[in-house]
Amino acid sequence: MSEEQLKAFKKKIKNDSKLQDKIKATTDPSAIAEIAKELGFLISLSDLADGLGIDELDGVEWGID
């Protein structure tokens, strides 16, 4: 994963309230990775766990160590 992909995904989340709602509706990191993939972003589960902060995914419980 490139940091550029993660930054672009974060920007997409920030600017799309429907996407924010869709992501906040799940606590499954695999589902969020799939959403990213559907949108054309190459992001892994570990990238998500390491790179997305509380401000992007307020309330999402990752369950990844």
DOLOFI-814141 format. One record per residue: residue number from 1; residue in three letters; chain; x, y, z of N, C-alpha, C, O, CB in turn. Coordinates in Angstrom, 3 decimals. Glycine has a CB too. Example, Ala and Ser with C-alpha at 12.3 -4.5 7.8 and 13.67 -1.06 7.14 Angstrom:
<rs>
[1, ALA, A, [13.190, -5.690, 7.800], [12.300, -4.500, 7.800], [13.200, -3.300, 7.800], [14.236, -3.319, 8.465], [11.308, -4.473, 9.046]]
[2, SER, A, [12.850, -2.250, 7.080], [13.670, -1.060, 7.140], [12.900, 0.030, 7.870], [13.409, 1.138, 8.039], [14.084, -0.598, 5.725]]
</rs>
This chain:
<rs>
[1, MET, A, [0.842, -1.178, 0.000], [0.000, 0.000, 0.000], [0.875, 1.223, 0.000], [1.882, 1.294, 0.704], [-0.951, 0.008, 1.201]]
[2, SER, A, [0.488, 2.148, -0.771], [1.211, 3.403, -0.698], [0.476, 4.341, 0.251], [-0.747, 4.302, 0.387], [1.365, 4.040, -2.104]]
[3, GLU, A, [1.251, 5.159, 0.880], [0.657, 6.142, 1.779], [-0.299, 7.044, 1.002], [-1.278, 7.556, 1.545], [1.754, 6.983, 2.473]]
[4, GLU, A, [0.007, 7.223, -0.267], [-0.833, 8.044, -1.136], [-2.253, 7.460, -1.248], [-3.234, 8.203, -1.235], [-0.194, 8.162, -2.534]]
[5, GLN, A, [-2.351, 6.137, -1.357], [-3.654, 5.477, -1.435], [-4.460, 5.715, -0.161], [-5.652, 6.018, -0.214], [-3.478, 3.969, -1.677]]
[6, LEU, A, [-3.801, 5.575, 0.971], [-4.482, 5.773, 2.246], [-4.932, 7.220, 2.403], [-6.051, 7.477, 2.848], [-3.567, 5.375, 3.408]]
[7, LYS, A, [-4.075, 8.159, 2.042], [-4.453, 9.576, 2.123], [-5.647, 9.876, 1.231], [-6.544, 10.623, 1.622], [-3.272, 10.471, 1.731]]
[8, ALA, A, [-5.664, 9.297, 0.030], [-6.775, 9.520, -0.890], [-8.070, 8.931, -0.336], [-9.135, 9.536, -0.464], [-6.462, 8.913, -2.260]]
[9, PHE, A, [-7.978, 7.744, 0.282], [-9.157, 7.127, 0.873], [-9.675, 7.968, 2.035], [-10.883, 8.166, 2.169], [-8.839, 5.702, 1.344]]
[10, LYS, A, [-8.775, 8.460, 2.871], [-9.165, 9.318, 3.983], [-9.853, 10.580, 3.474], [-10.843, 11.024, 4.054], [-7.943, 9.684, 4.833]]
[11, LYS, A, [-9.337, 11.156, 2.398], [-9.934, 12.360, 1.814], [-11.337, 12.048, 1.298], [-12.265, 12.833, 1.487], [-9.047, 12.916, 0.668]]
[12, LYS, A, [-11.481, 10.903, 0.651], [-12.786, 10.479, 0.140], [-13.775, 10.343, 1.296], [-14.913, 10.801, 1.200], [-12.666, 9.139, -0.634]]
[13, ILE, A, [-13.344, 9.720, 2.378], [-14.211, 9.559, 3.550], [-14.622, 10.928, 4.088], [-15.796, 11.171, 4.366], [-13.496, 8.737, 4.655]]
[14, LYS, A, [-13.650, 11.806, 4.227], [-13.905, 13.128, 4.807], [-14.927, 13.920, 3.995], [-15.716, 14.683, 4.552], [-12.602, 13.917, 4.906]]
[15, ASN, A, [-14.908, 13.735, 2.680], [-15.748, 14.542, 1.798], [-17.049, 13.866, 1.378], [-17.792, 14.425, 0.572], [-14.976, 14.902, 0.581]]
[16, ASP, A, [-17.341, 12.686, 1.900], [-18.517, 11.936, 1.468], [-19.290, 11.439, 2.695], [-18.923, 10.431, 3.299], [-18.106, 10.743, 0.558]]
[17, SER, A, [-20.341, 12.140, 3.052], [-21.088, 11.802, 4.263], [-21.762, 10.432, 4.160], [-21.890, 9.735, 5.167], [-22.136, 12.870, 4.544]]
[18, LYS, A, [-22.190, 10.040, 2.974], [-22.798, 8.713, 2.810], [-21.758, 7.625, 3.045], [-22.060, 6.596, 3.650], [-23.419, 8.563, 1.400]]
[19, LEU, A, [-20.535, 7.848, 2.571], [-19.457, 6.894, 2.797], [-19.110, 6.836, 4.285], [-18.864, 5.755, 4.820], [-18.213, 7.271, 1.965]]
[20, GLN, A, [-19.090, 7.972, 4.945], [-18.850, 8.005, 6.390], [-19.881, 7.153, 7.115], [-19.534, 6.362, 7.992], [-18.888, 9.454, 6.919]]
[21, ASP, A, [-21.146, 7.315, 6.748], [-22.209, 6.543, 7.390], [-22.044, 5.051, 7.124], [-22.238, 4.232, 8.021], [-23.579, 7.015, 6.900]]
[22, LYS, A, [-21.689, 4.704, 5.899], [-21.501, 3.300, 5.526], [-20.367, 2.673, 6.337], [-20.486, 1.543, 6.811], [-21.209, 3.176, 4.017]]
[23, ILE, A, [-19.283, 3.401, 6.490], [-18.135, 2.894, 7.234], [-18.442, 2.824, 8.724], [-18.083, 1.852, 9.388], [-16.906, 3.775, 6.989]]
[24, LYS, A, [-19.097, 3.836, 9.242], [-19.430, 3.847, 10.666], [-20.444, 2.768, 11.028], [-20.553, 2.383, 12.192], [-19.969, 5.207, 11.063]]
[25, ALA, A, [-21.185, 2.280, 10.036], [-22.205, 1.263, 10.281], [-21.611, -0.125, 10.490], [-22.336, -1.047, 10.864], [-23.181, 1.227, 9.130]]
[26, THR, A, [-20.321, -0.297, 10.261], [-19.693, -1.601, 10.440], [-18.554, -1.521, 11.443], [-17.887, -0.494, 11.563], [-19.183, -2.136, 9.105]]
[27, THR, A, [-18.343, -2.609, 12.154], [-17.179, -2.713, 13.037], [-16.206, -3.749, 12.487], [-15.233, -4.111, 13.148], [-17.611, -3.085, 14.479]]
[28, ASP, A, [-16.475, -4.220, 11.276], [-15.661, -5.249, 10.639], [-14.618, -4.609, 9.729], [-14.971, -4.067, 8.681], [-16.545, -6.224, 9.840]]
[29, PRO, A, [-13.353, -4.660, 10.102], [-12.320, -4.050, 9.269], [-12.241, -4.654, 7.877], [-11.856, -3.972, 6.927], [-10.987, -4.176, 9.940]]
[30, SER, A, [-12.601, -5.926, 7.742], [-12.607, -6.554, 6.413], [-13.627, -5.875, 5.506], [-13.383, -5.696, 4.313], [-12.916, -8.066, 6.523]]
[31, ALA, A, [-14.762, -5.502, 6.071], [-15.794, -4.821, 5.292], [-15.308, -3.444, 4.850], [-15.594, -3.011, 3.733], [-17.090, -4.692, 6.110]]
[32, ILE, A, [-14.586, -2.768, 5.712], [-14.062, -1.449, 5.357], [-12.998, -1.575, 4.272], [-12.944, -0.756, 3.355], [-13.480, -0.743, 6.599]]
[33, ALA, A, [-12.157, -2.595, 4.374], [-11.161, -2.839, 3.329], [-11.855, -3.140, 2.007], [-11.386, -2.716, 0.951], [-10.224, -4.004, 3.723]]
[34, GLU, A, [-12.955, -3.861, 2.053], [-13.716, -4.174, 0.842], [-14.339, -2.910, 0.249], [-14.356, -2.734, -0.969], [-14.811, -5.212, 1.148]]
[35, ILE, A, [-14.845, -2.043, 1.105], [-15.388, -0.760, 0.634], [-14.289, 0.027, -0.092], [-14.514, 0.574, -1.172], [-15.963, 0.074, 1.830]]
[36, ALA, A, [-13.113, 0.073, 0.511], [-11.987, 0.772, -0.113], [-11.667, 0.158, -1.473], [-11.450, 0.876, -2.450], [-10.743, 0.725, 0.801]]
[37, LYS, A, [-11.641, -1.164, -1.530], [-11.340, -1.867, -2.774], [-12.387, -1.547, -3.846], [-12.041, -1.298, -5.001], [-11.274, -3.387, -2.529]]
[38, GLU, A, [-13.664, -1.554, -3.461], [-14.747, -1.236, -4.397], [-14.595, 0.170, -4.972], [-15.006, 0.442, -6.100], [-16.105, -1.369, -3.702]]
[39, LEU, A, [-14.001, 1.050, -4.184], [-13.795, 2.438, -4.629], [-12.480, 2.614, -5.387], [-12.148, 3.715, -5.826], [-13.822, 3.380, -3.430]]
[40, GLY, A, [-11.733, 1.510, -5.535], [-10.499, 1.557, -6.315], [-9.237, 1.819, -5.516], [-8.188, 2.107, -6.093], [-10.622, 2.589, -7.344]]
[41, PHE, A, [-9.323, 1.725, -4.202], [-8.155, 1.950, -3.358], [-7.505, 0.616, -2.997], [-8.199, -0.347, -2.674], [-8.546, 2.724, -2.080]]
[42, LEU, A, [-6.190, 0.560, -3.051], [-5.437, -0.638, -2.707], [-4.939, -0.505, -1.274], [-3.821, -0.051, -1.030], [-4.252, -0.861, -3.693]]
[43, ILE, A, [-5.790, -0.910, -0.327], [-5.507, -0.733, 1.084], [-5.764, -2.058, 1.806], [-6.799, -2.691, 1.605], [-6.371, 0.414, 1.687]]
[44, SER, A, [-4.813, -2.469, 2.649], [-4.955, -3.715, 3.397], [-5.558, -3.456, 4.780], [-5.715, -2.311, 5.204], [-3.593, -4.413, 3.534]]
[45, LEU, A, [-5.891, -4.545, 5.466], [-6.426, -4.418, 6.828], [-5.426, -3.736, 7.759], [-5.800, -2.870, 8.549], [-6.799, -5.799, 7.386]]
[46, SER, A, [-4.153, -4.128, 7.664], [-3.162, -3.512, 8.547], [-2.967, -2.043, 8.219], [-2.715, -1.237, 9.115], [-1.830, -4.246, 8.448]]
[47, ASP, A, [-3.081, -1.681, 6.939], [-2.999, -0.270, 6.556], [-4.118, 0.518, 7.224], [-3.903, 1.620, 7.728], [-3.071, -0.112, 5.021]]
[48, LEU, A, [-5.300, -0.055, 7.220], [-6.441, 0.615, 7.836], [-6.240, 0.770, 9.336], [-6.472, 1.841, 9.898], [-7.729, -0.158, 7.557]]
[49, ALA, A, [-5.812, -0.298, 9.970], [-5.614, -0.263, 11.421], [-4.542, 0.737, 11.810], [-4.653, 1.409, 12.835], [-5.244, -1.645, 11.942]]
[50, ASP, A, [-3.506, 0.835, 10.996], [-2.397, 1.730, 11.303], [-2.640, 3.164, 10.844], [-2.120, 4.103, 11.447], [-1.140, 1.209, 10.672]]
[51, GLY, A, [-3.420, 3.342, 9.790], [-3.458, 4.645, 9.147], [-4.686, 5.492, 9.313], [-4.614, 6.706, 9.125], [-3.259, 4.463, 7.779]]
[52, LEU, A, [-5.810, 4.908, 9.657], [-7.010, 5.715, 9.815], [-7.190, 6.078, 11.269], [-7.129, 5.220, 12.150], [-8.245, 4.976, 9.289]]
[53, GLY, A, [-7.410, 7.340, 11.511], [-7.526, 7.815, 12.884], [-8.966, 7.948, 13.330], [-9.901, 7.743, 12.556], [-6.830, 9.135, 13.032]]
[54, ILE, A, [-9.121, 8.290, 14.574], [-10.441, 8.437, 15.183], [-11.276, 9.475, 14.458], [-12.493, 9.318, 14.352], [-10.309, 8.814, 16.648]]
[55, ASP, A, [-10.654, 10.528, 13.957], [-11.429, 11.568, 13.290], [-12.090, 11.058, 12.017], [-13.148, 11.560, 11.637], [-10.542, 12.753, 12.968]]
[56, GLU, A, [-11.487, 10.061, 11.342], [-12.100, 9.508, 10.145], [-13.142, 8.452, 10.466], [-14.147, 8.334, 9.765], [-11.046, 8.923, 9.251]]
[57, LEU, A, [-12.907, 7.679, 11.526], [-13.765, 6.541, 11.830], [-14.210, 6.563, 13.281], [-14.052, 5.576, 13.999], [-13.046, 5.236, 11.524]]
[58, ASP, A, [-14.751, 7.653, 13.700], [-15.194, 7.807, 15.075], [-16.166, 6.693, 15.438], [-17.194, 6.525, 14.782], [-15.845, 9.182, 15.286]]
[59, GLY, A, [-15.844, 5.937, 16.474], [-16.729, 4.905, 16.957], [-16.488, 3.525, 16.381], [-17.105, 2.564, 16.841], [-18.097, 5.293, 16.686]]
[60, VAL, A, [-15.618, 3.384, 15.394], [-15.353, 2.065, 14.813], [-14.374, 1.319, 15.705], [-13.309, 1.835, 16.043], [-14.792, 2.188, 13.364]]
[61, GLU, A, [-14.739, 0.115, 16.080], [-13.872, -0.756, 16.866], [-13.180, -1.723, 15.923], [-13.841, -2.536, 15.277], [-14.675, -1.521, 17.962]]
[62, TRP, A, [-11.850, -1.646, 15.835], [-11.119, -2.452, 14.857], [-10.948, -3.887, 15.280], [-11.114, -4.776, 14.445], [-9.780, -1.856, 14.602]]
[63, GLY, A, [-10.630, -4.165, 16.503], [-10.398, -5.524, 16.922], [-9.169, -6.144, 16.290], [-9.071, -7.369, 16.207], [-11.584, -6.348, 16.612]]
[64, ILE, A, [-8.235, -5.330, 15.847], [-6.976, -5.803, 15.243], [-5.839, -5.412, 16.161], [-5.750, -4.263, 16.592], [-6.759, -5.210, 13.803]]
[65, ASP, A, [-4.972, -6.359, 16.461], [-3.798, -6.054, 17.279], [-2.582, -5.916, 16.409], [-1.488, -5.659, 16.913], [-3.567, -7.130, 18.336]]
</rs>
